[in-house]
Amino acid sequence: MRGYQRILVLLFGFQGTINGFVPNRNRDVHFQLSVAKVDKEEELDVLINGVPGSKEDAFNPNDLPEINGYSMPLGQKSSGYSAFLDRSGVSWISNKMKIPSKEELDEDGYVDLKGENRPFVERILRAPFKAVSKLGGRKVREPGTLILVRHGESNWNKNKTFTGWADPDLTEQGKREVEHAARLLMEGGYKIDVVFTSRLSRAIRSCWILLQEFNEVYLPVFKSWRLNERMYGALTGLGKTETAETLGQELVQEWRGSLRSRPPALKVGDKYWPGRDRKYADLTKDQIPLTESLLDCMERTYPLWEDKIKYELQQGRNVMVVAHANTLRGLVKTIDNIGDAEIQDVAIPTGIPIIYKFDKNLNSLPPPKDAGAVSQVHMNGLFLEKPGLLKEALKREDEWAKAVPGYDSTMSRHKTPMTSLERSLYKLNATRELGEWAREFIDLDAPVEDDGNDGNFGKPMMISEDAVWEQGMKELEVGGQFDPDAPVFHADKKSIEKEDQEWKPDDNILYNQPCVTSMPSAEVLRNGQSTPIRRDSVIVIIRHGKTQHNKLGLFTGWEDAPLADEGVEEAKEAGRLLRKHGFEFDVVYTSWLSRALATAWHVMDEMDALWLPIIKTWRLNERMYGELTGLSKKMVKQRHGDAQFKAWRRGYDVKPPPVSSFSPHYPGNDLRYQKFLRDRRVSIRESMIRSIERGEPVLMRKLPKSESLKDCMDRTIPYFVERIMPDAVEQGKRVLISSSENAIRGLLMHLCEIPEDQITGLEIPNGLPLIFDVKSKCVKLLDDGSGRDPLQVYNFGTAAKYLFRPCQNEDGTPDEECTITFESGSTPLSAADRETIDFITKRTPKPESQATEPVRNEVEA
């Protein structure tokens, strides 16, 4: 079958109708065609004019009463989409109204941003203040700035393929285009408060790159299907050039450029039908398009503008929309009230932000008349750069990268920026590692040249370790014993012995070994067959990957340390492991700290789930370490002593010294907490300080200046119980939580009933998914295929016995995935432990492979 014949079969099928629609509903027109026997001219004639030779039966998509939920009777152009709120003054919007669902209004937790989830008591208390503000003639807020950014070049953009709702990713040039857009915004001094994007990867990744450049990944980002690109129907996945050559340039251009013409529709169940993708599981059948005209696409964006973007601008917030050419054109048409004919002249280039300013009535203002200002006809939006310059610059840059050694590495973005302290300690460690490497090439027993300048007049320097060895060798000569591993090598023998005693596990430990879910068979992975998807509600908790602070032993707390390269790889590996085991998630919860956000991002990226809603909350932040923030543990020991260091670090209810209100480590000086934290009471003291500083009344929330471990858990556990459980877990959703060690300790203390006096002994490895089975109330691990014992690879601390205790199903029977292990010491077995062992042993058949082996304290359950 020739290429054009294949395209026609993909597009139209010729099964008695065209795309499932009878060409003319006033006549009973049915036909069967054998594509292999029809030449190109006849195919086009059938496509455009119906049955060959019958012009009155000509096919016109706009004649159809309804396509895919769009109502399109003659004389009335309507998409079936409608505004959430007032449509006055917008003549091109459909007259048909639909009430938005509560779920759509609260996409990605949007209601929280609007403050509509405030407790009833708080709303009552706030009412008098609102009334007084209105009576006092409170000044009207200046509207915020709107920033429109088209995503960077995608793989399908590059090879000129109709994309629509298909989900290709960005090319390397596309990533550079978005980075360039971010730098243009930074150069212009623009600030961002809230972000809206689509559910397509190329837009979501563009959004992430932009926020990374700004170092503001904590900003609220809302992903809406209404910002998806125009649905190109049966053209999706086809090459633009080949399609135009086959079907005719004029027809294809009519579909692409006309305001109301629709391409042939997809069939339900087609490879590119969005209903196959679970990212649209919350949409009704009518909301999933099979094809769209430009007008349909533009109408689809209008409710988002009216109900959300417009509201944010009226609140004085700066809004960034990262989306696609046609949905951005829809917003521009609404904002500037551009006519149907004129909007076809408007183009949205990649990599160039478009800036809109508004008056108090939210009418767009014309761009300034500066000599360097760039704008487009029919638009009031300001282009931050002349279109076309970026593509030429990137082309030149590629040429320079090939010609100039090291150019590309110089221009590339540094993934893990470091503070001066991090950089110094990092170099110190690197020097030490270099010293270890040098040991392989030098003779350590060779005499050291000494010029006497060190103050001991040329005598060899005797360190305490050498003295121990010398004494030990003398003891051996006289027949004594010498143990080079004895504690005498330690600088502080008492403190080390005390620490060893502090972390010594109980003599009798009954715990899971631990529950490890087997890796899917190699045959399944090799053949590319899909692993069975886990449908039951589950909670997966993961501590962020390593940061430079973690590697260098620095107290981090609320300081926003980025992931180290090693931490990025840990997060990616976690995502790959979860995907291999068939995990899917419905919602992600994380903190406002970039290390936890980046970990969640990399996990979702590896699972091809960037579209997932991410709920960000400060209540999942790490413990606030006060004045210890940014200090190394060695610094704290040296300044305050070992005992005080341990009390601050391991004490359950001991707070480190607090920071001052003017410290850079105080959260009240961080814009993210000033702007978005609303569920804390107002601090009178901090409000007075800021009011004096700014010369006007300012309300400031009470934020922690230091926290004990108990304080951290007092904010983490209630959030889990009052929000995550009812909103997600009890709804049967599969939940991913990405957070920091002490916040996770709080979650596990609640889920696993770990005593307060034991929780400080729990260690949480970086980047390791902890699977909490909601049914068996048990923490499980995933087999990574290495055959290694997790307890030998990872350090869970002394509280592992609570984390990996015997798992039981809802009916009380042991979980069949678990291996129960008992390690006995000198202490007699308690009656309770013996009863547990007997219970498991009686109800669990012994594997045949172990029938002849000696009896061990291990039972396969």
N, C-alpha and C positions, 0 to 999 in steps of 0.2 A: 504494500500500500504506500502510495506516494505521500510526501510530507503534508501537502495541503489537504489530502483526503483524511489523513490522521487527525488534523486539526478540526475538520468539519465533523468527524465522528465524535471527537471529544466535546466539541461545542454543542452539537445539535442532535446527535444520535439518529435522527430520521426514523423514529419509531412511531409513525402515524401522527405525531405532533412535533412542534418545534419547542425544545426545552420543556416539554410537558404541557405546553399551552397550544390549543387549537388556533391556527393562524387567524381565523375570523369566526367569532362565536355566533354570528348570525347565520352561518351556513355549516352544514355537517361536512366538513372537509377533512378527509383522511387519505393518507397516501403512504405507500411503501416504496422506498427507493433502495437500490443496491448501489452503495457508494462506489464500489469498484468498477461499475459500468457507466458511471456518469462523469462527464468531463467537467472541467473547472467552470466553464461558462454556465452550464446547466445548474451546477451546485449553487453558484451565486444567484442565479435567477430564482431557484427554489427558496433560497434564504431570504431574498429581498421581496420577491413577488408571489410567494406561495407556490401552488401547483404550476408547472411550466405552461406558459401561454395564458394564464388566467390572471390578468392584472387586477381585476376587482377583488381578488382574494389576497391582495398584497398584505404582507405581515408588517404590522407596526406595533411595537411594544406599548406605545402610549395609548393604543386603542383598548387595551385590556382593562376591565373593571378593577382587577386587583391582582397584584403580584407580591407575594411574600409579605402580606400585611400592609402593603402600601395601597392606599385607595387612590386610583388615578382615572376617574371618569372623564370623558371629554369635556373640555371647558373648565376643569378644575384640577390643578396640579397639586397633589397632596402626598405626603409620605406616610401619613398615619402617625408620625411622631408629633408630639405637641409640647408646649412649654409647661414648666412646673408652675410658673407664676404668671404675671401680667404679660400679654402679648401686644399691648397697645403700641401703635406706631411701627409695627413690623408687618408690612403688607404681604410679604412672601411666605409667611409661616402658615401652616395648615390651620383651618378653623376647628378641626377635630381635637378635643381635649382628652388627655388621659391623666389619671391621678397617679403620681409616682408612688412606687412601693416604698415602705419604710426602709427596706434593705438597701435600695438604690440611694436613698437620701443619706444613708449612713455608710456608704462605700468606704472601706479602709478606716472605719472609726471616725468619719468626718464630723459626726454630731459632737464628739468631744471637743473639737477645735472651736465649734460655735458656742460651746458652753451650755448646750441644751441638756446635758447629763448632770448638771449640778444638783446636789441634794435639795429636796423640797425646802428644808429649813433654811439653807443658805439663800435660796431664791427669795424666801419671805423676808429675810434680814436685809437683803440687798435692795428690796423694793423701795423703802423710804429714801435711800441715798440716790437712787435713780430719779425719783420724783423731785428731790431737792435740786439735783443737777439740772433737770429740765427747767425748773422755775428760776434757777439762777442764771439762765441764759448761757448754758455751757456752749463753748464755741464748737462749731461744726468741724468735724474732722476733714482734713484735706484728703481727697481720694488717693489711694495708692497708685503705684506705677504698674502697668501691665507689660510683661516681657514675653514675646513670642519667639520660640526657637524651633526650627524644623530639625528633626533628627539628622545625624550624619549619613553619609552614603552607605547603603546596605549592599550585600552581595548581589541582590537581584536588581538594584539600581545600576550596579556596575555592568551587569551583562544584559541590561535592557529587557527585563522580564516584568510582565504585569504582576504586581505584588498584592495589593489590596489587604485582606485580612490574613494572608500567609505570613509566616513569622521568621524570615531570614534575619541574620544578625548583621552588625556593622562590619565593614571592611576596615583595614588599618587606616586608610585615608579618611573614612567616616569618623573614626575615633579622633584623628588629628583635627578634623573640621570642628568637632564639638569642643575639644580643648581650646581651639582658637576662639570659638564663640565665648567661652568662659573668660578668656583673657581680655576680650573686647569689653565685656561687662565689668570686669575688675578695673580696667583702665578708665572706664567712664564713671566709676564710683557707685555703681548700682548695687542695691541691697535686695535680698530675697527673703520673704517671710513664709511663703507657702507655695507648693508646687503641684500642678496637675499634669498628668500624662496619660497615655493610653495603656492598653494591656498588651501591647506588642513589644517584643524584646528590643527592637532597634530604637524605640523611643525611651524605654525604661533604662537601657544601658546609656543612652545619651544623657539622660537625667542624672544618672549616677556619676558619670564622668564630670559633668558640670558641677555637681555638689562637691565632689572630691577636690576639684580645682579651688573651690571656695573654702574648702575645709569645713563644710557645713552639712555633712551627710545626716545629721540629726534632724534636719528640717522636715516638717510633715509633708509627705508625698502621697497623693491620692491618684489611684489608677482607675480610669473610667473607660468603659467600652465605647462611650459616646465620642471619645477622641480618637478611636481607631480610624485608619485610613479608609477611603471609599472602597466599598466592596465591588470588585470588578467582575463578579459572576464567573461565567465559564471561561473568561479570558485569563483567570488566575493561573499563573505558572507557565503561560505561553510567552514566547519571545515576541516583542513588539514588532521588530523588523519582519520576521517571518510571517506573522499574522497579517501585517499590512500588505505584504507582497501577495499573499494568498487570497485574502478577502477584499483587497482593494484599500488604498490609502484613504479614500474619501469616507468609506464606511467606518473604518477603524477610528479615524479622526473625529467622526461624528459622535462615536461612543465616548471618546476621551475628552472632547472639548465642549460638546453641547451641554447646556444646563439641564435638560430634561431627558435626553436619550439614555436608555439603559442598555448595557451589554446583555447578551443572552444570559439567563439565570443559571446558577449552579443547580444541580439536582441534590435533593436530600440524600445524604450518604456518600456524596462525592468526596474524593480525597481531601479537597480543600474546603469542604462544608464546615463552617465554624461549630455547628452542633456536635461535631465529633470531639471537640476540645473541651476539657473540663474547666478551662478558665472562663467559659461562658455558661457554666451550669446554672448560674443564678438568673439567666435571661429566659424570658418566655419565648415560645416558638415564633410569635409575631415580631419579636425584637431581633431575632437572628436573620440578617438579610441574606437573600440568595443572589441579589444584584442590586445596584444602586445607581441612580443618576447623580450628577454633581449636586443637584438641588436636594435630593434625599440625604446625601451625606452632610450637607450644610445644615439642613433642618435637624439632623440628629444631634448636632453640637449645641443647638440653641438652648435646650433645657439646662445644660451644664453651665452655660454662661448666665442664664437668668437666675438660677437658684443658688449657685455656689461662687463662681468667679466674681460676679457682680457684687455679691454680698461681701466678699473679702476685700474688694477694692473700696467699698463704702466704709469698711471698718478701718481704712487707712493702711491696709497691709499691701505690700508689694507682691504681686502674683507672677509666677513664671509658668508658662504653659509650654511643655515640650511635646510636640505632636507631629503631625504629618501635613503634607502640602495642602490637601483638600479640606481637612478639618480646620486647619488654620485659616484657610480662605473663607470657610464658613463663619469663623469668629470675626474675621475682618469685615465680611459682608454685613454682619449684624452690628458691629461697633460703628462702622462708618456709613451704614445704611446705603450700601452700594447697590446700584440697579442690576437687574438680571443680565443685561448685555455687558455692562461695564466690568462685572466681576470676572468675566472670561479673559480680561486683559491683565488681571492681577496674578503675579507669580510670587512664590515663596522660595527663595534659595536656601540651600543648606549652609550651616556654619556662620550665618549672619543674624544676630539678634535684631528683632524689631521692637521698638519702644513706643508705648502709648502713654500719653499723659491725658488727664481728664479734668474738667471743671467740676464744680460742686454738684451739678446735676448729672454727672457721669456722661457728659458729651465729650467725645474725643477732641483734643486740641490739635490744631495744625502744627507741624514741626517748625522749629525756629528757622529764621531766614539766614542763618550763618552760611558763610561761604563753603564750609565743609559739610553741611548737612545734606544727607542723601535721603530722598523719599521717592515714592512711586505714585504714578497718576492714580486718582480715585481714592488714595489712602492718606490718612493722617499719621500713620506710623512712621517712625524715624529709623532708618537703617543705620547701624553702627559702622558700616563699611560699604563701599561701593561693590555691588555684586560683580563677580568675575575675578576680582583681585585675588581671592583666596585660592581658587583653583590654579591660577597661574603661579602663585607663590609656592603651593605644594608641589607643583610640577618642577619648579626650579630647585626646591629643596631636595627632591629625589635625585636630581642631577648632582647637586653638591654632595649629598651623602655618598654617592658613588665615587666622586672625585677627591673628596677631602677625608683622609683617615681620621676616625674618631668623631666626625661631625654628628653622626646619628646619636651616639651615646651622650654627647654634650647636650643635644636638644631634647632628648627624651626626658619624661617626667620622672623625678625621683619618687619611688614608691613609698619609702619609709623615711620621712624626714626625722632628724634627731635634734634634741636640745643640746646645749653646750655640755651639760653634765653627762648626758648619754654618750655624746661623741668622745669625751675624754675617757670614760670608763670603757667604752667599746674599743678604743685604741689601746688602752692598757691591757685588756684581755687579748687583743690581737698580738701585742708584743709578747705576752706570756706564751701564747700558742706558738709564736715564732721561736721562742726560746726552747719549747718542747721539741719542735722540729729540728732545731740546731743540735740538740743532744745526740741526734743520730749520726752527726758528722764530726763530733769532737771527742777527745779522750777526757772523760771526767776525772780520771785518776792522775792526769798529768799535773806536775807542779805549776802553781799559779805564779806568774811574775808579779812581784810586789815592789813598788818603788818607795814604800814607807810613807806615802802622803796621806794614808788613811788614819794615821795617828798611833799605830802600834809598832812603829819603828821596824817595819819589814817582817814581823813575826806572822805566821799563818793565823787566820781568823778562825777561832773555835766557836761554832754555834752549839746551842744546847743539844741538838740532835746528835751532833758528832760526839759530844761528851757522853751521851747515853751509850752510843755504840762502843766508845773506847772502854767505858766501864763494863759493858756487857762482854766484850772480848776478854777482858781480864778475868771475869768470872768463869768464862769457859775454860781458860787456861788452868784454873785451879780446880776444875771439875764441877763447877756450878752450872746452873741453867740460865739461859737468856732468851727471852721472848721479845723480838723486835716490835711486835704489835701491842705490847703492853701499854696501858694508858699513860705511862710516864712520858710518852712522846707528846701528849697534849699539853698545851700551854696552861690550861686551867682544868686540872683533873677533877676537882669537886663539881664544877659546873657541868662537865661532860657526863660524869656518872649520874648526876641528878637528872640531866636531860634524858639519858638512856632509861633511867628508872621511870621518868614521867611518861615516856612513850612505849613502855613495855606492855605488850598485850596481855589480856587475861590468860590464866592457865588453861581454862576450858573455853573454847570458842566454837559455837555452832553457827555455821554460816554457809551460804551457797558458794559453790566453787566456780566462779559465780555463774548465774544462768547465762549461757552463751548460745545465741541463735546461730545454727550452722550456716555456712556460706552456701548459696545455691550451687547446684552441681556444676562441675566444669563443662559438662555437655550442654547445659542450658546456656551458660555464658558464651561458650564458643560458637554455638549456632545462632546466637543473637535472639533467642526466644525470650519473651518477656517474663520476668519473674512475677509470680502471683502478687497482685497488689494487696497490701494490708488495708482492709476496710474498717476494722474496729477502731474505736476511739483510743488514742494513745498519746502520751506526753513524752516527747524527746527533749532532753535537756542537754545543752552543750556549753561548756565554758569556752570563751573566746580563745583563739590561737595566741601563741606567745607574742608579746610585745618586746621592744628593747628594754623597757622597764623590768619585765619579768626576767629577761636574760641577764640583766645587770644587777638584779637584787634590789630594785628601788621600790619604795612604797608608792603606789599609783593612785589609788582611791578614785576621786572624781576628775583627776587630771586626764586629759583626752589623748592618751598615748596611742599612736597608730600601731597596727600589726607589723611585726617584723616579717621579712620574707619567709622565714620558717613558719611563722604563724599563719600566713596566707596559705601555705602548702598544707598545713594541718587542717584548716577549714575546708579546703578543696577535697582533701582525702576523706574527710567526714561526709561530705556531700556524695562523693563517689560510692562510699561504703553503704550509705543509706539507700542510694538508688539501686545498688546491686541486690539489696535485701528486700526490694519491693516497697519501700516506704513512699508515701505521698502525704502532703500536708494540706490543710485547709486554711490555716492562719499561722502567722509568725508573731511572737512577742519578743521584744528586745528592749534594751535600755537606750538612753540618750548618748551613750559613749561610743565613739567611732569604732573601737576595737570589737565590741559586741555586734554593732551594726554591720561592719565589714565581714565578720564571721558568718552572720546570717546571709548576707549577700552572696558570698562565695559558695555556701552550702546550696542555696537556691539556684545559683548559676549552674553548678554541676548537676543539679536535678532537673534542669530545664524548667524552672518554675519561678522566674523573675516576676511574674505577674501576681504572685501571691500577695494578699493584703498583709502589710507589716504594721503592727501596733507598737508604737514607741512610747515608753513610759520611764520617767525618772525613778520610779519605785523599784526598778530592776537594776539601778546603778550599783556599782561597787560600794563598799563601805567607805565613808568619808574619814580619811586618816588625819585630818587637821594639820598641825604643823609638821607632821612626819611626811606629808606629801612631797614627793620628789627627792627625798633623802634615801641614801643607801642604808641597808640594815647595819652595815659596819659603822656608818656615821652615827646612827642612833645608839648603838652599843657603846661607842667611844664617848659620846656626850652624856648619856644618861645611865650607863651601866647595864649589865646583862639582865639583872633581875627586873628592872623597870621596862626594858625592851620586851621581855617575855610577857610581862603583865599587859602591856599595851597590845601586843600582837596576839596573844593567846587567851587573855582574860575575856570572859563572856560579857561582863558588864562594866569594863574599865575603858574609859575614853582617853584617847591621846590628847595632848594640849590643843586647844582650839586655835584656829586662825583668826586674825583680826578682820574687821569689816572691810579693810582696804587691801587685804592680801590678794594677790592674783589667783590664789588657790580657793578663795571664798566663792561659792557658786553664785552669790548675789551680784558678782561682777561679770558674770558670764551671760551674754545676751540670750542664750537658749532658755535659761531659767527665768530671766526677766520677762521674756515675751510669752512663753508657753506654759509655765508652771502655774496652775490655778487651784490645785486641790490642797493648798496649805493656807493656814490663817495668815492674816496680815500682821507683820511685826511692827509694833509702835516705835520701838527703838530704831530699827533700820529705816523706817519711813521718815523719822525725824532727821536722821543723818543724811539721807539722800535729798530730802527737801531742802535742807540747809545748803548742801553742795550745789544743787541745781537752781536754787532761788525760786522754786515754785513747789506747790504740794505734790508729793509723789507717794504712792502706796507701794510698799515692798513686802513680799512674802517672807515668812520665817523659814529660813533655809539652814541646814545643818552646818555648823562650823567644825564639828568633830562628831564622830559616832563610835559607840561601842558596837560590838558584834550584835548585842541585843537590840540596839537602836536600828541597825540595818535590817534585822529580821522583823522588827515591829512595823516596818513599812512594806516589806516584801511579802510576808505571809498574808496579811489582809488583802493585798491586791490580788494575790492568787485565789484566795477563797471567795472574794466578793466580785471579781471581774472575770478572771480566766476560767474558773470552774463554771459559773452559770452561763457565760457568754459563749463558751467554746466546748469544754469537756462534756458538760451535761447535755449539750446539743449534738453529741456524737461526733464532734470534729476532731481531726488529727492535728495536734498542736506541736509546734517547734518553739522552744524557748532558748534564746541565745543571750547569755548574761555573763556575769563575773563570779569569781569564786565564792565570796561571802553571801551574795544574793542567792546563789544556787544552794549554799549550805542551808539557808533559811527554807527554801522550797523542799529540800530533802529532809530537813528536820521535821517538817510538817507531814510530808508524804510517808516517811519511813518511821515516824515516831521516835526519833533519836533524842535521848535526854539532853537537857541543856548543858549538863556538866561533861558531856561526851562530844558535843558538836565541834568543839575546837580541835578535836583529834581527827576530823574528817578532812582529807585532802581531795581536791578535784583536779584531775589531769586536764591539761589544755587540749582542746580539739577532739575530745573523746565523746561520742554520743552515748548518753545514759538513757536507756529505754525504760520508762515507767509504764508497766502494764496495768491499765486501769482495772481490769478484771481480777487479776491475781494479786494486785497491790504490791508489786515486786519490781525491783530494778534489775534490768538485764543488760547484757553487753552483746555486741555483734561480732561474730567470727570474721576476722580480717583475712583469713586464708593462710596466715603465716604458721599456724600450728603452735603458737606461743601461748603460754599461760598468762592471762591478763594480770593476775596478781603478781607475777614476776616482772612484767613489763611496766606496769603502772603502779604508782604509790597512792593508795587510798587512805593511808593513815590507820590509826588504831580503831576508828569508828567504822571500819569496813564490816565488822561483824553485825552492825545494825543495817548497813546498806545492803549487804548480801545475806540476809537471813533467809530461812526456808520460805519458798513461795508456795502459796496455796490458791487453788481456784475458788470460785464463788461458793461451790458446794463443800469446801473444806478439804478436798483431796489435794495431794501435792501436785504442783505444776510439772508436767511431764518433760519440760525442757531443762529442768534443773538437776545438777549433781550435788547432793548433800555430802559435806565432808565434816568429820569430827576429828579434832586434834586434841588429844588428852595430855594433860601434864600431871603434876604431882597432886593436884587437888582432886578429891573424889568427885565423881559425876553427880550432879544434883538430881533430885527426883523428877523435876520438871523436864530437864534435858533428857533423862532416860526415857520418860514417857513419850517425848517427841520422837526419839530414835525408834522406840518400839512401834509407835504409830506408823512411821514411814516404812519400817522394815516389814511389818505384817501385811501392808497393802501394796507392796511393790514387788513384782516378780523379779527374780535375779536373772540377769542376762545369761544365756547359755554359754557364751564365750568365757565367763568367769566361774563356771560351775566347778571346775577342778582346781581353781586357784585358791591360795590361802585366804582365809577370811580377813578382810581389812575393814577399817572404819570408813567405808565409802559405799554408798548405795546409789545406783542409778534410778532416779525417780522420773 
